[in-house]
Amino acid sequence: CILGTHHEKGAQTFWSVVNRLPLSGNAVLCWKFCHVFHKLLRDGHSNVLKDSVRYKNELSDMSRMWGHLSEGYGQLCSIYLKLLRTKMEFHTKNPRFPGNLQMSDRQLDEAGENDVNNFFQLTVEMFDYLECELNLFQTVFSSLDMSRSVSVTAAGQCRLAPLIQVILDCSHLYDYTVKLLFKLHSCLPADTLQGHRDRFLEQFRKLKDLFYRSSNLQYFKRLIQIPQLPENPPNFLRASALSEHISPVVVIPAEASSPDSEPITDLVEMDSASQSLFDSKFDDIFGSSFSCDPFNFNSQNGMSKDDKDRLIEQLYGEIAALKEELENFRAESARGAVQLRGRASELEAELAEQQHLKQQAQDESEFLRTELEELKKQREDTEKAQRSLTEIERRAQANEQRYSKLKEKYSELVQNHADLLRKNAEVTKQITVARQAQGDVEREKKELEDFFQRVSEQAQRKSQEQAEVLETLKRELAASRQELQMVQDTLESSTQAGAEQNTRIASLELERDRLSRAAEQHKDEMAALQAELQQLRDMLSREQESSRTELEMLKTQLRDKESTEQALQQRLAKEQLSLLQGTTHEAKRMVQDALARMEDPAHISCTGSADCLLSRTLAASECAERLRDTHSKYLSDGTAVGSLLPCLALFAHLVSDTLLQGSATSHVAPVEPADR
């Protein structure tokens, strides 16, 4: 077909034949068409791409149609058609790239025209192209059962064959992507290319894993030499790392050995082995002499009739003994089958019981989990109550502070009241002194009036009795008048002083009345404050008593919940331990059953492949590592039994399967003469 495109210089004949094929109704036929078309795009004439572009929309419709089929070749055909469409679009946009993607570094520079923008866009397109290749790679591997030797079966080779073209494309795309990224890092800042580096690292890991898995398949070992990518991806931030890059080269041997030669050899060896096994069984039953001359024809010429009859009777007896032995063997086989059926029934009953116990344990675990959630809710309620208690204590402290302030104010009022009382005492004392002074003035005034009256009476009496001494008396009278005038002046001044004292006394009495009223008001305020203080004390004592009672109740409930939670945790630990012991016991019984089946005669005819044994052994070793990790976690944390149980059951299953597979694989080996 490839030579035909070069001879025709196009793909018209190819597409004329393809249009008559039922590609939309046969997935296997569509898969093989994709394989052939991929080869034509790689190795066919350059005009194949031009003749195929007009069918790009039909390929897209067919890809969407096969994408609705999730089983068989449906998804494979859908992804392969997307890859072919992406390949045609890439080569249409970049005509400098040949179909097989083989080009030198100089041609790669010319494809980008030494422009950073072109290199940037070309790198993105190569990422998309390589992503489609990797998707097909992963989809093919995920559709195969790698636990079997799928690479030597016709169905497996049908799916693996197109991956040779994919490997060839991926090796070139990876090489060109690395070189373009080094060019971009030499021209652009590293932050701008962060997305390119992340996408390259993701594709690097996928491609490395797929190359490694492909190189281990027997199918590829005889057809293609797959390169291995380096352990670590290239460091694009270091320009000198480009010199360390080695381009991956895919080598296709000139002559590949036929994949059908080895199975034929195995069949021949198997036939010879089965023939030798049949001969050995024949010798065991009839003796070694019968295997060479079973009916003793060589020694019958000189034998008498009695000897012949005796020989015939002997043979009949041996046949009867063999029949009896065969009947006994059949009876024992029947009894063994009945016992095995009974054992299978017992195992099924035990399995049902274990499943029932497991369901009960799960239900109890769910119940305990529900109770644990309720306990958590109750603990949250307790925390809320504690927060409310803290709020009450804060309010009590605020009330105490208020009480302290009121107490200070009360002390201040008492001090003011004492000061007012002292002032009142001083004013009263001053009033008393003023009253005493007024009394003294009145007494002096009265004494002066009495003295004046006595002097007048004496003057009148002397004027009547002693007329002759009138002049003397007049002089004395004048003197007395002068003294009287002086006394009157003194009396007037005393009267004025008494009026001033009366005015001052009146003002002091008014001040005393005002201070008395203020003292009464302070007494009333102090009584009201004392009543309010007493109310606050009573309320504070009641709140403290209620808070203390509520706190005691909450503490009691918390202790009860903690004891209940501890009991539930102990119960859960016991249930988990019993479940672990039951699982361990069942795992031991499973391995013992596998060992017993290895000795079963019915198992001797079972055979297996070395690849399957290797895959089972690897799976068992990986499970053993996981079991060791989960066991260490369980030893450090006794509650981590959830991850240990499934790992233990899987490990027992894998060990049993590995033992049986190893026994079956050992039956394939030819029997040595010494073993016979």
C-alpha positions in Angstrom: 0.0 0.0 0.0 2.9 2.4 0.8 4.6 1.5 -2.5 1.4 2.0 -4.3 1.1 5.6 -3.0 4.7 6.3 -4.3 3.9 4.7 -7.6 0.6 6.6 -7.9 2.0 9.7 -6.3 -1.1 10.1 -4.2 -3.8 8.2 -2.2 -6.8 8.4 -4.6 -7.0 4.6 -5.0 -6.6 4.1 -1.2 -9.5 6.4 -0.4 -11.7 4.9 -3.2 -11.3 1.5 -1.6 -11.8 2.9 2.0 -15.0 4.6 1.1 -16.5 1.2 0.2 -15.5 -0.4 3.6 -18.1 -0.5 6.5 -15.9 1.4 8.9 -18.9 2.7 10.9 -20.2 -0.8 11.5 -17.1 -2.8 12.3 -14.8 -1.5 15.1 -11.9 -3.9 14.4 -11.9 -3.0 10.7 -11.9 0.7 11.6 -9.0 0.1 14.0 -6.9 -1.6 11.3 -7.8 1.2 8.8 -6.4 3.7 11.3 -3.2 1.6 11.6 -2.8 1.5 7.8 -3.6 5.2 7.4 -1.1 6.1 10.1 1.6 4.2 8.2 0.7 6.0 5.0 0.9 9.4 6.6 4.4 8.5 8.0 6.0 6.5 5.1 3.7 7.2 2.1 4.0 9.7 -0.6 4.0 13.4 0.4 0.7 13.9 -1.6 -1.1 11.5 0.8 -1.7 14.3 3.2 -3.2 16.6 0.4 -5.5 13.8 -0.8 -6.6 13.0 2.8 -7.4 16.5 4.1 -10.7 16.5 2.4 -11.8 13.5 4.5 -10.9 15.2 7.8 -14.5 16.1 8.7 -15.6 12.5 8.0 -12.9 11.2 10.3 -14.1 13.6 13.1 -17.7 12.4 12.7 -16.6 8.8 12.8 -14.5 9.6 16.0 -17.6 11.1 17.7 -19.7 8.1 16.7 -17.2 5.5 18.1 -16.8 7.6 21.2 -20.3 6.6 22.3 -19.3 3.0 22.5 -17.5 2.4 25.8 -16.6 -1.3 25.3 -14.3 -3.1 23.0 -12.6 -1.1 20.2 -15.0 1.8 20.4 -13.0 4.2 22.6 -9.7 3.0 20.9 -11.0 3.9 17.4 -12.3 7.3 18.7 -9.0 8.3 20.2 -7.0 6.9 17.2 -9.1 9.0 14.8 -8.6 12.1 16.9 -4.8 11.4 16.7 -4.9 11.1 12.9 -6.9 14.3 12.6 -4.4 16.1 14.9 -1.5 14.7 12.8 -3.0 16.0 9.6 -3.7 19.4 11.1 -0.1 19.6 12.4 1.5 18.7 9.1 -0.9 21.1 7.3 0.2 24.0 9.5 3.8 23.0 9.4 4.6 21.7 5.9 8.3 21.6 6.6 7.8 18.6 8.9 7.8 15.3 6.9 5.2 12.6 7.8 7.8 10.5 9.7 9.0 13.6 11.6 12.6 13.0 10.8 14.6 16.2 10.4 17.9 17.7 11.4 18.5 20.6 13.8 19.1 23.0 10.9 15.7 22.0 9.4 14.1 22.5 12.8 15.5 26.0 13.0 14.2 26.7 9.5 10.8 25.4 10.4 10.5 28.1 13.1 12.1 30.7 10.8 14.3 31.8 13.7 11.4 33.6 15.3 10.6 33.3 19.0 6.9 33.6 18.4 6.9 30.8 15.8 9.0 28.6 18.2 6.5 29.4 21.0 3.5 28.4 18.9 5.3 25.4 17.4 6.0 24.1 21.0 2.3 24.4 21.9 1.3 22.5 18.8 3.8 19.7 19.6 2.5 19.5 23.1 -1.0 18.9 21.7 0.3 16.4 19.2 2.2 14.5 21.9 -0.8 14.6 24.2 -2.9 12.8 21.6 -0.2 10.1 21.1 0.0 9.5 24.9 -3.8 9.3 25.2 -3.8 6.5 22.6 -0.9 4.8 24.4 -2.6 4.8 27.8 -6.0 3.8 26.4 -4.5 0.7 24.7 -2.7 -0.4 27.9 -5.8 0.2 30.0 -7.9 -2.0 27.7 -5.5 -5.0 28.1 -5.3 -7.4 31.0 -1.6 -7.1 31.9 -1.9 -10.0 34.3 -1.9 -12.4 31.3 0.5 -12.8 28.4 -1.6 -10.6 26.1 1.4 -9.8 23.9 1.5 -13.3 22.4 -2.2 -13.6 21.7 -3.8 -12.5 18.4 -6.2 -10.0 20.1 -3.4 -8.5 22.1 -1.1 -8.1 19.1 -4.0 -6.5 17.1 -4.2 -3.7 19.7 -0.4 -3.4 20.3 0.6 -3.2 16.6 -0.3 0.5 16.0 1.8 1.5 19.0 5.0 1.0 17.0 4.0 4.0 14.9 3.1 5.9 18.1 6.5 5.1 19.6 8.3 6.4 16.5 6.3 9.7 16.6 6.7 10.2 20.4 10.5 9.8 20.2 10.8 12.5 17.6 8.3 14.8 19.3 10.0 14.5 22.7 13.4 15.3 21.1 12.1 18.4 19.2 10.2 19.6 22.3 13.3 19.5 24.4 15.4 21.4 21.8 12.6 24.1 21.3 12.3 24.6 25.0 16.0 25.3 25.4 15.8 27.8 22.5 12.8 29.5 24.2 14.6 29.7 27.6 17.5 31.4 25.9 15.2 34.2 24.5 12.4 34.5 27.0 12.2 34.9 30.9 11.7 31.7 32.9 8.4 33.0 34.4 6.8 33.3 31.0 7.6 29.6 30.2 6.4 28.2 33.5 3.3 26.7 31.8 5.4 25.0 29.2 7.7 23.5 31.8 4.8 22.1 33.8 3.2 20.6 30.7 6.5 19.1 29.6 7.1 17.5 33.1 3.7 15.9 33.0 4.2 14.4 29.5 7.8 13.4 30.4 6.5 11.2 33.3 3.8 9.6 31.2 6.1 8.9 28.2 8.8 7.5 30.5 6.3 5.1 32.2 4.8 4.0 28.8 8.3 3.4 27.3 9.2 1.3 30.3 6.0 -0.8 30.2 6.3 -1.3 26.4 9.9 -2.5 26.6 8.9 -5.3 29.0 6.4 -6.8 26.5 7.5 -9.8 24.5 5.8 -8.5 21.4 7.9 -5.4 21.1 11.2 -7.0 22.0 11.4 -8.8 18.6 10.0 -6.0 16.5 11.4 -2.7 17.9 14.1 -1.5 20.3 12.5 1.1 22.5 14.7 3.8 24.1 14.7 4.6 27.7 14.3 8.2 28.8 16.7 9.7 31.5 16.0 9.3 35.1 15.4 13.1 35.6 13.9 15.6 33.1 16.2 18.2 31.5 16.8 21.4 33.5 15.8 24.2 31.1 17.0 26.9 33.5 20.6 25.8 32.9 21.6 26.4 29.3 24.6 23.9 29.5 22.1 21.1 30.1 21.4 21.0 26.4 24.8 19.3 25.8 23.7 16.5 28.2 20.6 15.8 26.2 20.6 12.6 24.2 18.1 12.2 21.5 16.1 9.0 21.9 16.6 6.7 18.9 14.1 3.9 18.1 15.8 0.9 16.3 13.8 -1.5 14.1 15.7 -4.7 13.5 16.1 -5.7 9.8 14.7 -9.2 10.4 12.3 -10.1 13.2 11.8 -13.7 14.4 8.4 -15.1 13.8 6.2 -14.9 16.8 4.7 -18.3 15.9 7.8 -20.3 16.2 7.9 -20.6 20.0 4.3 -21.8 20.5 4.9 -24.6 17.9 8.0 -25.8 19.8 6.0 -25.7 23.0 3.3 -27.8 21.5 5.8 -30.4 20.2 7.5 -30.6 23.6 4.1 -30.9 25.3 3.1 -33.8 23.0 6.4 -35.7 23.8 5.9 -35.0 27.5 2.3 -36.3 27.4 3.5 -39.4 25.5 6.2 -40.2 28.0 3.7 -39.6 30.8 1.3 -42.1 29.2 4.0 -44.7 28.8 5.0 -44.3 32.4 1.4 -44.8 33.6 1.1 -47.9 31.3 4.2 -49.4 32.8 2.9 -48.8 36.3 -0.3 -50.6 35.6 0.8 -53.5 33.4 4.5 -53.8 34.2 7.5 -52.9 32.1 7.4 -56.1 30.1 3.9 -55.3 28.8 5.0 -52.0 27.5 7.4 -53.7 25.1 5.4 -56.9 24.4 2.0 -56.4 26.1 0.4 -59.7 25.0 3.5 -61.9 25.0 3.4 -62.7 21.4 7.1 -63.5 21.2 6.9 -66.4 23.6 3.7 -68.1 22.5 5.1 -70.5 20.0 6.4 -73.0 22.6 3.7 -72.6 25.2 1.1 -75.4 25.9 -2.6 -75.0 26.1 -2.7 -75.3 29.9 -0.2 -72.6 30.2 -2.3 -70.5 27.9 -5.4 -71.1 30.0 -3.6 -70.4 33.2 -2.2 -67.2 31.7 -5.7 -66.2 30.5 -7.2 -66.9 34.0 -4.3 -65.0 35.5 -5.1 -62.1 33.2 -8.8 -62.3 33.9 -8.0 -62.3 37.7 -5.7 -59.2 37.2 -8.4 -57.5 35.1 -11.0 -58.3 37.9 -8.6 -56.9 40.5 -8.0 -53.8 38.4 -11.8 -53.4 37.9 -12.3 -53.7 41.7 -9.5 -51.3 42.3 -11.1 -48.9 39.7 -14.5 -49.2 41.4 -12.8 -48.5 44.8 -11.0 -45.6 43.3 -14.3 -44.3 41.8 -16.1 -44.8 45.2 -13.3 -43.0 46.9 -13.5 -40.2 44.3 -17.2 -40.0 44.8 -16.7 -39.8 48.6 -14.0 -37.2 48.2 -16.3 -35.2 45.9 -19.1 -35.5 48.5 -16.7 -34.4 51.2 -15.4 -31.6 49.0 -19.0 -30.5 48.3 -19.7 -30.6 52.0 -16.6 -28.7 52.8 -17.5 -26.2 50.1 -21.0 -25.9 51.7 -19.4 -25.4 55.1 -17.0 -22.8 53.7 -19.9 -21.0 52.0 -21.9 -21.1 55.3 -18.8 -19.8 57.2 -18.4 -17.2 54.5 -22.0 -16.2 54.9 -21.5 -16.1 58.7 -18.4 -14.0 58.3 -20.2 -11.7 56.0 -23.1 -11.5 58.5 -20.6 -10.8 61.3 -18.9 -8.2 59.1 -22.2 -6.6 58.5 -23.0 -6.7 62.2 -19.6 -5.2 62.9 -20.2 -2.5 60.3 -23.7 -1.8 61.8 -22.2 -1.6 65.3 -19.4 0.6 64.0 -22.0 2.9 62.4 -24.0 2.9 65.7 -20.8 3.6 67.7 -19.9 6.3 65.2 -23.4 7.8 65.6 -23.1 7.7 69.4 -19.6 9.3 69.1 -21.1 12.1 67.0 -23.8 12.5 69.7 -21.1 12.7 72.3 -19.3 15.3 70.3 -22.5 17.3 70.0 -23.0 16.9 73.8 -19.4 18.0 74.3 -20.1 21.0 72.1 -23.2 21.8 74.3 -21.1 21.4 77.4 -18.6 23.8 75.9 -21.4 26.2 75.2 -22.6 25.9 78.8 -19.0 26.5 80.0 -18.9 29.6 77.7 -22.3 30.8 79.2 -20.8 30.1 82.7 -17.8 32.2 81.8 -20.2 34.9 80.7 -22.0 34.7 84.0 -18.7 34.9 85.9 -17.8 37.9 83.8 -21.1 39.6 84.6 -20.5 38.7 88.3 -17.1 40.3 88.1 -18.7 43.4 86.5 -21.3 43.5 89.3 -18.5 43.2 91.9 -16.7 46.1 90.2 -19.9 48.1 90.3 -20.3 47.2 93.9 -16.8 48.4 94.6 -17.5 51.7 92.8 -20.8 52.1 94.8 -18.9 51.3 98.0 -16.3 53.9 97.2 -19.1 56.4 96.4 -20.8 55.5 99.7 -17.5 56.1 101.6 -17.2 59.5 99.8 -20.8 60.4 100.8 -20.1 59.4 104.4 -17.0 61.5 104.4 -18.9 64.5 102.9 -21.6 64.0 105.5 -19.0 64.0 108.3 -17.5 67.2 106.8 -21.0 68.8 106.8 -21.6 67.7 110.4 -18.3 69.3 111.4 -19.2 72.5 109.5 -22.7 72.5 111.2 -21.0 72.2 114.6 -18.7 75.1 113.8 -21.6 77.2 112.6 -23.6 76.3 115.7 -20.6 77.2 117.9 -20.3 80.5 116.1 -24.0 81.2 116.6 -23.6 80.4 120.3 -20.7 82.8 120.6 -22.6 85.5 118.8 -25.6 85.0 121.1 -23.4 85.2 124.1 -21.8 88.4 122.8 -25.3 89.9 122.2 -26.3 88.9 125.7 -23.3 90.7 127.1 -24.1 93.8 125.1 -27.7 93.7 126.4 -26.5 93.2 129.9 -24.1 96.2 129.6 -26.9 98.3 128.1 -29.2 97.3 130.9 -26.5 98.1 133.5 -25.9 101.5 131.8 -29.7 102.2 131.9 -29.8 101.2 135.5 -26.8 103.3 136.3 -28.3 106.3 134.4 -31.6 105.9 136.3 -29.7 105.7 139.6 -27.7 108.8 138.7 -30.9 110.7 137.7 -32.6 109.7 141.0 -29.5 110.7 142.9 -29.4 114.1 141.0 -33.1 114.8 141.7 -32.7 113.8 145.3 -29.6 115.9 145.7 -31.3 118.8 143.8 -34.2 118.6 146.2 -32.0 118.0 149.3 -29.0 120.1 148.5 -29.8 123.2 146.6 -26.7 124.8 147.8 -24.5 122.4 146.1 -26.3 123.1 142.8 -23.3 124.4 141.0 -21.3 121.5 142.0 -24.0 119.2 140.9 -24.4 121.2 137.7 -20.7 120.7 137.0 -21.1 117.0 138.0 -24.2 117.0 135.9 -22.4 118.4 132.9 -19.7 115.8 133.5 -22.3 113.2 133.9 -24.0 114.4 130.7 -20.7 114.2 128.9 -20.2 110.7 130.3 -23.8 110.0 129.4 -23.2 111.2 125.9 -20.2 109.0 125.7 -22.2 106.1 127.1 -25.0 106.8 124.6 -22.5 106.9 121.8 -21.1 103.6 123.1 -24.6 102.3 123.3 -25.4 103.3 119.7 -22.2 101.7 118.5 -23.1 98.6 120.6 -26.7 98.7 119.1 -25.2 98.8 115.5 -22.9 96.0 116.4 -25.8 94.0 117.8 -27.8 94.6 114.5 -24.8 93.4 112.5 -24.5 90.4 114.8 -28.3 89.7 114.3 -27.9 89.9 110.5 -24.9 87.6 110.6 -26.8 85.2 113.0 -29.8 85.2 110.6 -27.5 84.4 107.6 -25.8 81.6 109.6 -29.2 80.2 110.6 -30.2 80.2 106.9 -26.9 78.4 106.1 -27.6 76.0 108.9 -31.1 75.2 107.5 -29.6 74.7 104.0 -26.9 72.4 105.3 -29.5 70.5 107.3 -31.6 70.0 104.2 -28.5 68.9 102.2 -27.6 66.5 105.0 -31.2 65.1 104.9 -30.9 64.7 101.1 -27.5 62.9 101.5 -29.1 60.6 104.1 -31.9 59.7 101.7 -29.5 59.1 98.9 -27.3 57.0 101.1 -30.3 55.0 102.2 -31.3 54.4 98.6 -27.8 53.4 97.6 -27.6 51.0 100.6 -30.9 49.4 99.5 -29.7 49.1 95.9 -26.4 47.7 97.1 -28.2 45.1 99.2 -30.3 44.1 96.2 -27.2 43.7 94.1 -25.6 41.6 96.8 -28.7 39.4 97.0 -28.9 39.1 93.2 -25.1 38.3 92.9 -25.4 35.6 95.6 -28.4 34.0 93.8 -26.6 34.1 90.4 -23.4 32.6 92.0 -25.4 29.9 93.7 -27.3 29.0 90.4 -24.0 29.1 88.4 -22.4 26.9 91.0 -25.3 24.4 90.8 -25.3 24.5 87.0 -21.5 24.0 86.9 -21.8 21.0 89.1 -24.5 19.5 86.9 -22.4 20.1 83.8 -19.4 18.5 85.4 -21.4 15.5 86.4 -22.8 15.1 82.9 -19.3 15.6 81.4 -17.9 12.8 83.6 -20.8 10.5 82.6 -20.3 11.2 78.9 -16.5 10.7 79.2 -17.1 7.4 81.0 -19.7 6.3 78.3 -17.3 7.4 75.5 -14.4 5.5 77.1 -16.6 2.4 77.4 -17.7 2.7 73.8 -14.1 3.1 72.6 -13.1 0.0 74.6 -16.0 -1.9 73.0 -15.0 -0.6 69.5 -11.4 -1.7 70.1 -12.6 -5.2 71.2 -14.8 -5.5 68.1 -12.0 -4.4 65.9 -9.6 -6.8 67.5 -12.1 -9.7 67.1 -12.7 -8.7 63.5 -8.9 -8.6 62.8 -8.5 -12.0 64.5 -11.3 -13.5 62.4 -9.8 -12.0 59.2 -6.4 -13.4 60.1 -7.9 -16.8 60.7 -9.7 -16.8 57.4 -6.5 -15.7 55.6 -4.6 -18.6 57.2 -7.3 -21.0 56.1 -7.3 -19.6 52.6 -3.5 -20.2 52.3 -3.8 -23.6 53.9 -6.6 -24.4 51.4 -4.3 -23.3 48.5 -1.5 -25.6 49.9 -4.0 -28.5 50.1 -5.2 -27.9 46.5 -1.6 -28.2 45.3 -1.6 -31.8 46.6 -5.0 -32.5 44.9 -4.6 -34.9 41.9 -7.2 -32.8 40.0 -4.7 -29.9 40.1 -1.9 -31.8 38.5 -3.4 -31.3 35.0 -3.5 -27.4 35.5 -0.8 -25.4 33.8 0.1 -21.7 33.7 2.5 -19.2 32.1 5.6 -17.7 33.6 4.4 -14.2 32.8 1.3 -14.7 34.8 3.3 -16.2 37.7 5.6 -13.2 37.6 2.7 -10.7 37.6 1.1 -12.5 40.5 4.4 -12.6 42.4 4.9 -8.8 41.9 1.4 -8.1 43.0 1.9 -10.3 46.1 5.2 -8.5 46.9 3.6 -5.1 46.5 0.7 -6.2 48.7 3.2 -7.4 51.3 4.8 -4.0 51.4 1.4 -2.3 51.8 0.6 -4.9 54.5 3.9 -4.1 56.3 3.1 -0.4 56.2 -0.5 -0.8 57.4 0.7 -3.2 60.2 3.2 -0.6 61.4 0.5 2.0 61.4 -1.8 -0.4 63.3 1.0 -1.0 65.9 1.4 2.8 66.3 -2.3 3.5 66.3 -4.7 0.7 67.4 -7.7 2.4 65.8 -6.2 2.2 62.2 -7.6 -1.3 61.6 -9.8 -0.2 58.7 -6.9 -0.1 56.3 -5.3 -3.3 57.7 -8.3 -5.7 57.1 -8.7 -5.3 53.3 -4.9 -5.4 52.8 -4.7 -8.6 54.9 -7.5 -10.3 52.9 -6.0 -9.2 49.6 -2.6 -10.5 50.7 -4.0 -13.9 51.6 -5.8 -14.1 48.2 -2.7 -13.1 46.3 -0.5 -15.5 48.2 -3.0 -18.4 47.5 -3.2 -17.4 43.9 0.6 -17.2 43.6 1.0 -20.6 45.2 -1.5 -22.2 42.8 -0.1 -20.3 39.8 3.5 -21.4 40.8 2.3 -25.0 41.1 0.5 -24.8 37.7 3.6 -23.2 36.1 5.8 -26.0 37.4 3.6 -28.6 35.6 4.6 -27.0 32.2 8.3 -28.0 32.7 9.3 -31.2 30.9 9.9 -34.3 33.1 13.5 -35.2 33.4 14.5 -38.9 33.1 15.6 -39.0 36.7 12.2 -37.8 37.8 10.5 -40.6 35.9 
